[in-house]
Amino acid sequence: MTPAEPSPAFAYETALQACARGERQALQDIYRQESRYLLGVALRIVRQRQLAEDVVHDAFMAIWTRAASFDAQRGSGRGWIYSVVRNQALNAVRNSGREVSVDEETAEALDAQNSIDAHAQVADAFELNMSLGKLNDCLAQLEPARRNCILYAYVDGCSHGEIAERTQTPLGTVKAWIKRGMGSLKECMA
């Protein structure tokens, strides 16, 4: 048998039970047995090597933490492991579809601003960006509520749901404000 072939004698169910008991060696054994195949599954779904590697990492974390939920009555251990990876990959694809694209200059400006840690005391997130030049001018053209939604998303790293909660605004409205606001910023920055 070559190393590329999975061992037919590998006891997936036993390994998952050992993971549920906190035995790290069992997770390592699963990793050695299946990681390259699981990477292939993730890569076929997400189509980006780095993202696929992240998916497999997250999947192994999920396998470790949720091994106790495996039920041999409902299916094979190997099938369960593959379904965890598949679900992680599909979630990654869904989540990447929710990202808002910005041009490189805007992204760099927002990333630089992320290093400011005093923002928690500032009442209006707009005050954080006074030194960002053209981006500041473009942000100033947006309504304060829309501007703050963008800043919460890209400076504070908040999800749309968290922004809706912070601003006491419906989730759909927050999403629309961010999408339209980013379009306006892109147009202004060009």
C-alpha positions as CSV (number, residue, x, y, z in Angstrom):
1,M,0.0,0.0,0.0
2,T,1.3,3.5,-0.8
3,P,1.2,6.3,1.7
4,A,-1.4,8.1,-0.5
5,E,-4.0,5.4,0.1
6,P,-6.1,5.4,3.2
7,S,-5.5,2.4,5.5
8,P,-8.6,0.1,5.2
9,A,-8.0,-1.0,8.7
10,F,-8.1,2.4,10.3
11,A,-10.7,2.6,13.0
12,Y,-12.4,6.0,12.5
13,E,-15.1,5.4,15.1
14,T,-12.6,4.4,17.7
15,A,-10.4,7.4,16.9
16,L,-13.4,9.7,17.2
17,Q,-14.3,8.2,20.6
18,A,-10.7,8.7,21.7
19,C,-10.9,12.4,20.6
20,A,-14.1,12.7,22.6
21,R,-12.1,11.5,25.7
22,G,-9.5,14.1,25.0
23,E,-6.8,11.8,23.6
24,R,-4.7,14.1,21.3
25,Q,-3.0,11.2,19.6
26,A,-6.3,10.1,18.1
27,L,-6.7,13.4,16.4
28,Q,-3.1,13.2,15.1
29,D,-3.9,9.7,13.8
30,I,-6.9,11.0,11.9
31,Y,-4.9,13.9,10.6
32,R,-2.1,11.6,9.3
33,Q,-4.7,9.3,7.8
34,E,-7.0,11.8,6.0
35,S,-5.5,15.3,5.9
36,R,-4.4,15.2,2.3
37,Y,-7.7,13.9,1.1
38,L,-9.6,16.4,3.2
39,L,-7.5,19.2,1.8
40,G,-8.5,18.0,-1.7
41,V,-12.2,18.1,-0.7
42,A,-11.9,21.6,0.7
43,L,-9.9,22.7,-2.3
44,R,-12.5,21.5,-4.7
45,I,-15.1,23.5,-2.9
46,V,-13.3,26.8,-2.0
47,R,-10.9,26.8,-5.0
48,Q,-8.1,28.6,-3.1
49,R,-5.2,26.7,-1.5
50,Q,-4.8,29.0,1.5
51,L,-8.5,29.1,2.2
52,A,-8.7,25.3,1.8
53,E,-5.9,24.9,4.4
54,D,-7.7,27.2,6.8
55,V,-10.9,25.2,6.2
56,V,-9.1,21.9,7.1
57,H,-7.6,23.5,10.2
58,D,-11.0,24.7,11.3
59,A,-12.5,21.3,10.5
60,F,-9.9,19.5,12.7
61,M,-10.7,22.0,15.5
62,A,-14.4,21.1,15.0
63,I,-13.7,17.4,14.9
64,W,-11.7,17.7,18.2
65,T,-14.4,19.8,20.0
66,R,-17.4,17.9,18.6
67,A,-16.1,14.3,18.5
68,A,-18.5,13.4,21.3
69,S,-21.5,14.3,19.0
70,F,-20.5,11.5,16.6
71,D,-23.1,8.8,16.6
72,A,-22.0,5.5,14.9
73,Q,-25.7,4.6,14.6
74,R,-26.2,7.4,12.1
75,G,-23.2,6.8,9.8
76,S,-19.5,6.0,9.5
77,G,-16.8,7.8,11.3
78,R,-15.0,8.6,8.1
79,G,-18.2,10.0,6.6
80,W,-18.8,12.2,9.6
81,I,-15.2,13.6,9.3
82,Y,-15.7,14.3,5.6
83,S,-19.1,16.0,6.3
84,V,-17.4,18.3,8.9
85,V,-14.8,19.4,6.3
86,R,-17.5,19.8,3.6
87,N,-19.6,21.9,5.9
88,Q,-16.7,24.1,6.9
89,A,-15.8,24.6,3.2
90,L,-19.3,25.5,2.3
91,N,-19.5,28.0,5.2
92,A,-16.3,29.5,4.0
93,V,-17.7,30.0,0.5
94,R,-20.9,31.4,1.9
95,N,-19.0,33.8,4.2
96,S,-16.7,35.0,1.4
97,G,-19.8,35.9,-0.6
98,R,-20.8,38.3,2.1
99,E,-17.5,40.2,2.0
100,V,-17.6,43.7,0.6
101,S,-14.8,44.4,-1.9
102,V,-12.9,47.7,-1.7
103,D,-10.0,49.0,-3.8
104,E,-6.5,48.5,-2.6
105,E,-6.0,52.1,-1.4
106,T,-9.1,52.0,0.7
107,A,-8.3,48.6,2.2
108,E,-4.8,49.8,3.1
109,A,-6.1,52.9,4.8
110,L,-8.7,50.9,6.8
111,D,-6.0,48.3,7.8
112,A,-3.7,51.0,9.0
113,Q,-6.5,52.6,11.1
114,N,-7.1,49.2,12.7
115,S,-3.9,49.6,14.7
116,I,-5.4,52.5,16.7
117,D,-6.5,51.2,20.0
118,A,-8.0,54.3,21.5
119,H,-11.1,54.1,19.4
120,A,-13.2,52.6,22.2
121,Q,-13.4,55.9,23.9
122,V,-14.5,57.8,20.8
123,A,-18.2,58.6,20.6
124,D,-18.3,58.9,16.8
125,A,-16.2,56.4,14.8
126,F,-15.7,59.1,12.2
127,E,-13.3,61.0,14.5
128,L,-10.9,58.1,14.2
129,N,-10.2,58.8,10.6
130,M,-9.2,62.5,10.7
131,S,-5.7,61.7,9.3
132,L,-6.6,59.5,6.4
133,G,-6.5,62.2,3.7
134,K,-8.7,61.4,0.7
135,L,-10.5,58.6,2.5
136,N,-11.4,61.1,5.2
137,D,-12.9,63.4,2.6
138,C,-14.8,60.6,1.0
139,L,-16.1,59.3,4.4
140,A,-17.2,62.9,5.2
141,Q,-19.6,62.8,2.2
142,L,-21.5,59.9,3.7
143,E,-24.4,60.2,6.2
144,P,-23.0,59.7,9.7
145,A,-25.1,56.5,10.3
146,R,-23.9,54.9,7.1
147,R,-20.3,56.1,7.7
148,N,-20.3,54.6,11.1
149,C,-21.6,51.2,9.8
150,I,-18.7,51.1,7.4
151,L,-16.2,52.0,10.1
152,Y,-17.7,49.5,12.5
153,A,-17.3,46.8,9.8
154,Y,-13.8,47.6,8.6
155,V,-12.1,49.3,11.6
156,D,-13.7,47.4,14.5
157,G,-14.2,44.2,12.6
158,C,-17.9,43.9,13.5
159,S,-20.3,41.6,11.7
160,H,-23.4,43.0,10.1
161,G,-25.4,41.6,13.0
162,E,-23.2,43.3,15.6
163,I,-23.5,46.6,13.7
164,A,-27.2,46.3,13.6
165,E,-27.2,45.7,17.4
166,R,-24.8,48.6,18.1
167,T,-26.8,51.0,15.9
168,Q,-30.2,49.7,16.8
169,T,-30.9,49.4,13.0
170,P,-32.5,46.5,11.1
171,L,-30.0,44.1,9.7
172,G,-31.1,44.5,6.1
173,T,-30.7,48.3,6.4
174,V,-27.2,47.9,7.8
175,K,-26.2,45.6,4.9
176,A,-27.7,48.0,2.3
177,W,-25.9,51.0,3.9
178,I,-22.6,49.3,3.9
179,K,-23.0,48.1,0.3
180,R,-24.1,51.5,-1.0
181,G,-21.5,53.3,1.2
182,M,-18.7,51.2,-0.1
183,G,-19.8,51.9,-3.7
184,S,-19.8,55.6,-2.9
185,L,-16.3,55.4,-1.4
186,K,-15.0,53.4,-4.3
187,E,-16.3,56.0,-6.7
188,C,-15.0,58.9,-4.6
189,M,-11.5,57.3,-4.2
190,A,-11.2,56.7,-8.0
